[in-house]
Amino acid sequence: MESRSRDSACVMVQAGSPLPTVSGLLEPLLSQSPVGRYEAELSSAGKLDRLSSGTFASQATTCRSVLSPVHRLPNELLLRIFECCRPDAYKKLSPVSPAEEVDCISHRHLLHLAQVSSLWHLIVMEAPKLWSNIVLNATLWEQCDLPAETLLDLLEVALNRGQDHDLKLKVAIIPEYAESLLKLLTKHAHRWRNAHIGSRAGFESGNYLSNATGRLARLEKLQLVGWWKDAEAFQTAPVLTEVTLAGSVKRLPPLPWAQIQKCTYRAGKSSRSAYLALAALALAPSTTAFTFDLNFLESEADEGWDFEITSDVPRIAFTLTVDNAATVGQLFDCLTLPSLQSLSLYHAVHTMTPVWCTEQFLCLADRSGFAQNLKRLSIHVEVSDVDLLRSLEVLPRLEDLVLMDCPDVEAVVTDSLLQALIHVPDVPCLLPHLRFLCLRTVLAFTDSVYTDFVVSRVHSLCTVDGHGSFKAYLWWRSEQKRAAPWQMIKELRKLVSQGVLIFDYGQG
């Protein structure tokens, strides 16, 4: 009776008989399961033709689908994968074609994913995060196959599916749809976390933002493109700390300037626009880092810069588009920066290289107290090694120096510069506190001089700090004047292995 009560699937092992294999133990079980039966049927070559269109084949396919690795992925991992499926149009400022515009507003890629299976449909539709990235370009709406009313309906559906998740906006608005679009978007103003809103020059749409007033508690980053004259809604954004402004500057937007930590300003052409952009310096607190992209192509060489601006900001970077050599000097003349710690000066790519104006810089340094405060200087404009040495003489507290040889002009990174920077014990030297030198050069210097400079600075830091490491970055341009200094690099890497030098190099 006892043997009859045992499970029929058990295998009796007799003394002296070989132990059954795992597959042998599982075979009776598999033969009784649907998957096992179907696999057995499919393994028979003689029955393949009959099963290929029969019930067994379709059921076996279903079973295999259930056991597919993709079905074993956690929902959280699937959600992350779905986020990575976002089309390139979402990464751009805005869609560039009518077809992309419809796809972005409808989130077509999510709708396609939702059609794969019931599980994927559930994940897509119940994940507010997937629907909380809104990208649209209303300038394309007239060219779309769908009417504007339908596009607004699709936008509303996406906004509602985002529920209460933080919202990221990138929208370009035109007068024809400004009221309806902003009315819809401001319904969800309490969700805005990163908002990029563009409008055509001269188009005053700030009044349509009134519904957002007092409801921007999550807004951290804001980018305004165009003329947003009446955008008072942004004055009450308690966590807004990063702002980018671009377009025609006719009036500074009413923003909570006292709390802004990072501001990028891309001003229009002429010195008048430059003044209005630079005026933001006077409004910002002493903790704001400013980046200016200023275009002076339409300003006259003798156009008066009859304004003076004083600011306590600690960091400023200028990217300049110029067509006359006097511009940099005019810029220096109008500023007083008594708390400045970092100054960077760049030129726009594929444009005329601005010229460093030594006399105006020396005056700026004197009235701003650079000798006590300035610790970082980055120069990516035309300057001779002689003029650079004169400028560095008034910056004894400088710790970081970044220089670039500009193509088709006199090189600034020369033996004269490097020799002046060599540190000799108990002898006054240029930039005694220098800890970092980054060069982008045409290799117009001698390897031995560069090596002597680096070694002297390494020894200086080890003597002063006992454990300090000097940082040196060396990048050579494609317009280099000689072969790459591989032997010198090999020698310097010995210092890297000793832990007293941080060194990076290459063409770039």
Solvent accessible surface area in square Angstrom, and as a share of the most:
residue,aa,sasa,rsa
1,M,180,0.80
2,E,121,0.54
3,S,82,0.53
4,R,202,0.74
5,S,93,0.60
6,R,120,0.44
7,D,92,0.48
8,S,109,0.70
9,A,18,0.14
10,C,84,0.50
11,V,66,0.38
12,M,139,0.62
13,V,77,0.44
14,Q,135,0.60
15,A,112,0.87
16,G,91,0.87
17,S,48,0.31
18,P,121,0.76
19,L,147,0.73
20,P,51,0.32
21,T,88,0.51
22,V,110,0.63
23,S,81,0.52
24,G,27,0.26
25,L,83,0.41
26,L,80,0.40
27,E,113,0.51
28,P,43,0.27
29,L,92,0.46
30,L,93,0.46
31,S,61,0.39
32,Q,115,0.51
33,S,35,0.23
34,P,66,0.41
35,V,51,0.29
36,G,9,0.09
37,R,109,0.40
38,Y,19,0.07
39,E,74,0.33
40,A,63,0.49
41,E,42,0.19
42,L,34,0.17
43,S,92,0.59
44,S,40,0.26
45,A,84,0.65
46,G,76,0.73
47,K,82,0.35
48,L,82,0.41
49,D,126,0.65
50,R,140,0.51
51,L,2,0.01
52,S,84,0.55
53,S,108,0.70
54,G,28,0.27
55,T,90,0.52
56,F,77,0.32
57,A,17,0.13
58,S,65,0.42
59,Q,71,0.32
60,A,4,0.03
61,T,84,0.49
62,T,81,0.47
63,C,29,0.17
64,R,111,0.41
65,S,55,0.35
66,V,99,0.57
67,L,96,0.48
68,S,33,0.21
69,P,98,0.62
70,V,60,0.35
71,H,81,0.36
72,R,166,0.60
73,L,57,0.28
74,P,76,0.48
75,N,75,0.38
76,E,130,0.58
77,L,80,0.40
78,L,3,0.02
79,L,45,0.23
80,R,130,0.47
81,I,71,0.36
82,F,3,0.01
83,E,24,0.11
84,C,93,0.55
85,C,57,0.34
86,R,65,0.24
87,P,49,0.31
88,D,93,0.48
89,A,6,0.05
90,Y,9,0.03
91,K,143,0.61
92,K,78,0.33
93,L,109,0.54
94,S,17,0.11
95,P,1,0.01
96,V,101,0.58
97,S,36,0.23
98,P,40,0.25
99,A,70,0.54
100,E,49,0.22
101,E,0,0.00
102,V,17,0.10
103,D,49,0.25
104,C,2,0.01
105,I,3,0.01
106,S,14,0.09
107,H,2,0.01
108,R,98,0.36
109,H,28,0.13
110,L,1,0.01
111,L,57,0.29
112,H,105,0.47
113,L,27,0.13
114,A,4,0.03
115,Q,144,0.64
116,V,91,0.52
117,S,35,0.23
118,S,98,0.63
119,L,59,0.29
120,W,42,0.15
121,H,89,0.40
122,L,104,0.52
123,I,16,0.08
124,V,0,0.00
125,M,41,0.18
126,E,111,0.50
127,A,9,0.07
128,P,34,0.21
129,K,90,0.38
130,L,7,0.03
131,W,2,0.01
132,S,6,0.04
133,N,18,0.09
134,I,3,0.01
135,V,1,0.01
136,L,0,0.00
137,N,17,0.09
138,A,0,0.00
139,T,51,0.30
140,L,21,0.10
141,W,7,0.02
142,E,131,0.59
143,Q,113,0.50
144,C,15,0.09
145,D,144,0.75
146,L,61,0.30
147,P,76,0.48
148,A,21,0.16
149,E,118,0.53
150,T,47,0.27
151,L,0,0.00
152,L,35,0.17
153,D,85,0.44
154,L,50,0.25
155,L,1,0.00
156,E,65,0.29
157,V,64,0.37
158,A,1,0.01
159,L,0,0.00
160,N,85,0.44
161,R,76,0.28
162,G,0,0.00
163,Q,103,0.46
164,D,81,0.42
165,H,69,0.31
166,D,42,0.22
167,L,1,0.01
168,K,81,0.34
169,L,1,0.00
170,K,39,0.17
171,V,5,0.03
172,A,25,0.19
173,I,2,0.01
174,I,8,0.04
175,P,71,0.45
176,E,116,0.52
177,Y,25,0.10
178,A,0,0.00
179,E,107,0.48
180,S,45,0.29
181,L,0,0.00
182,L,0,0.00
183,K,119,0.50
184,L,16,0.08
185,L,1,0.00
186,T,0,0.00
187,K,110,0.47
188,H,21,0.09
189,A,0,0.00
190,H,72,0.32
191,R,0,0.00
192,W,0,0.00
193,R,109,0.40
194,N,46,0.24
195,A,1,0.01
196,H,17,0.08
197,I,0,0.00
198,G,9,0.08
199,S,12,0.08
200,R,129,0.47
201,A,78,0.60
202,G,45,0.43
203,F,25,0.10
204,E,73,0.33
205,S,0,0.00
206,G,3,0.03
207,N,87,0.45
208,Y,70,0.26
209,L,0,0.00
210,S,71,0.46
211,N,83,0.43
212,A,1,0.00
213,T,75,0.44
214,G,57,0.55
215,R,81,0.30
216,L,0,0.00
217,A,65,0.50
218,R,71,0.26
219,L,0,0.00
220,E,61,0.27
221,K,90,0.38
222,L,4,0.02
223,Q,41,0.18
224,L,4,0.02
225,V,45,0.26
226,G,14,0.13
227,W,44,0.16
228,W,7,0.02
229,K,71,0.30
230,D,50,0.26
231,A,0,0.00
232,E,76,0.34
233,A,4,0.03
234,F,1,0.00
235,Q,88,0.39
236,T,72,0.42
237,A,1,0.01
238,P,89,0.56
239,V,66,0.38
240,L,0,0.00
241,T,54,0.32
242,E,51,0.23
243,V,1,0.01
244,T,22,0.13
245,L,5,0.03
246,A,18,0.14
247,G,31,0.30
248,S,40,0.26
249,V,13,0.08
250,K,109,0.46
251,R,106,0.39
252,L,29,0.14
253,P,14,0.09
254,P,17,0.11
255,L,10,0.05
256,P,21,0.13
257,W,20,0.07
258,A,86,0.67
259,Q,52,0.23
260,I,0,0.00
261,Q,76,0.34
262,K,99,0.42
263,C,0,0.00
264,T,20,0.12
265,Y,5,0.02
266,R,103,0.38
267,A,11,0.08
268,G,23,0.22
269,K,89,0.38
270,S,31,0.20
271,S,6,0.04
272,R,151,0.55
273,S,14,0.09
274,A,1,0.01
275,Y,64,0.25
276,L,24,0.12
277,A,0,0.00
278,L,0,0.00
279,A,20,0.16
280,A,0,0.00
281,L,1,0.00
282,A,66,0.51
283,L,87,0.43
284,A,14,0.11
285,P,33,0.21
286,S,67,0.43
287,T,70,0.41
288,T,0,0.00
289,A,22,0.17
290,F,3,0.01
291,T,50,0.29
292,F,0,0.00
293,D,51,0.26
294,L,1,0.01
295,N,35,0.18
296,F,1,0.00
297,L,76,0.38
298,E,118,0.53
299,S,13,0.08
300,E,118,0.53
301,A,62,0.48
302,D,127,0.66
303,E,56,0.25
304,G,55,0.53
305,W,34,0.12
306,D,136,0.71
307,F,30,0.12
308,E,156,0.70
309,I,10,0.05
310,T,83,0.48
311,S,5,0.03
312,D,69,0.36
313,V,0,0.00
314,P,8,0.05
315,R,107,0.39
316,I,3,0.02
317,A,22,0.17
318,F,1,0.00
319,T,35,0.20
320,L,0,0.00
321,T,13,0.07
322,V,2,0.01
323,D,68,0.35
324,N,25,0.13
325,A,53,0.41
326,A,47,0.37
327,T,2,0.01
328,V,1,0.01
329,G,1,0.01
330,Q,37,0.16
331,L,0,0.00
332,F,2,0.01
333,D,76,0.39
334,C,4,0.02
335,L,2,0.01
336,T,33,0.19
337,L,0,0.00
338,P,50,0.31
339,S,40,0.26
340,L,0,0.00
341,Q,84,0.37
342,S,16,0.10
343,L,3,0.02
344,S,7,0.04
345,L,1,0.01
346,Y,69,0.26
347,H,36,0.16
348,A,19,0.15
349,V,110,0.63
350,H,182,0.81
351,T,50,0.29
352,M,92,0.41
353,T,25,0.14
354,P,1,0.01
355,V,47,0.27
356,W,10,0.03
357,C,22,0.13
358,T,11,0.06
359,E,98,0.44
360,Q,58,0.26
361,F,0,0.00
362,L,39,0.19
363,C,73,0.44
364,L,1,0.01
365,A,5,0.04
366,D,119,0.62
367,R,94,0.34
368,S,4,0.02
369,G,21,0.20
370,F,0,0.00
371,A,34,0.26
372,Q,125,0.55
373,N,47,0.24
374,L,0,0.00
375,K,86,0.36
376,R,78,0.29
377,L,1,0.00
378,S,1,0.00
379,I,1,0.01
380,H,31,0.14
381,V,1,0.01
382,E,53,0.24
383,V,9,0.05
384,S,28,0.18
385,D,16,0.08
386,V,96,0.55
387,D,44,0.23
388,L,0,0.00
389,L,34,0.17
390,R,92,0.34
391,S,0,0.00
392,L,1,0.01
393,E,116,0.52
394,V,55,0.31
395,L,0,0.00
396,P,54,0.34
397,R,102,0.37
398,L,0,0.00
399,E,53,0.24
400,D,40,0.21
401,L,0,0.00
402,V,16,0.09
403,L,1,0.01
404,M,13,0.06
405,D,1,0.01
406,C,5,0.03
407,P,42,0.26
408,D,151,0.78
409,V,49,0.28
410,E,112,0.50
411,A,11,0.08
412,V,4,0.02
413,V,0,0.00
414,T,25,0.14
415,D,41,0.21
416,S,57,0.37
417,L,0,0.00
418,L,0,0.00
419,Q,103,0.46
420,A,37,0.28
421,L,0,0.00
422,I,42,0.22
423,H,41,0.18
424,V,72,0.42
425,P,100,0.63
426,D,152,0.79
427,V,80,0.46
428,P,132,0.83
429,C,33,0.20
430,L,28,0.14
431,L,3,0.01
432,P,59,0.37
433,H,77,0.34
434,L,3,0.01
435,R,92,0.33
436,F,30,0.12
437,L,1,0.00
438,C,21,0.13
439,L,0,0.00
440,R,86,0.31
441,T,0,0.00
442,V,10,0.06
443,L,1,0.01
444,A,37,0.29
445,F,7,0.03
446,T,64,0.37
447,D,39,0.20
448,S,65,0.42
449,V,18,0.10
450,Y,1,0.00
451,T,31,0.18
452,D,78,0.40
453,F,0,0.00
454,V,0,0.00
455,V,45,0.26
456,S,16,0.10
457,R,2,0.01
458,V,2,0.01
459,H,109,0.49
460,S,13,0.08
461,L,13,0.06
462,C,44,0.26
463,T,116,0.68
464,V,113,0.65
465,D,43,0.22
466,G,60,0.57
467,H,160,0.71
468,G,9,0.09
469,S,38,0.25
470,F,0,0.00
471,K,86,0.36
472,A,0,0.00
473,Y,64,0.24
474,L,0,0.00
475,W,74,0.26
476,W,8,0.03
477,R,23,0.08
478,S,88,0.57
479,E,84,0.38
480,Q,53,0.24
481,K,139,0.59
482,R,79,0.29
483,A,81,0.62
484,A,21,0.16
485,P,5,0.03
486,W,147,0.52
487,Q,117,0.52
488,M,9,0.04
489,I,4,0.02
490,K,125,0.53
491,E,72,0.32
492,L,2,0.01
493,R,122,0.45
494,K,107,0.45
495,L,24,0.12
496,V,51,0.29
497,S,96,0.62
498,Q,122,0.54
499,G,50,0.48
500,V,30,0.17
501,L,3,0.02
502,I,77,0.39
503,F,20,0.08
504,D,62,0.32
505,Y,58,0.22
506,G,13,0.12
507,Q,115,0.51
508,G,48,0.46
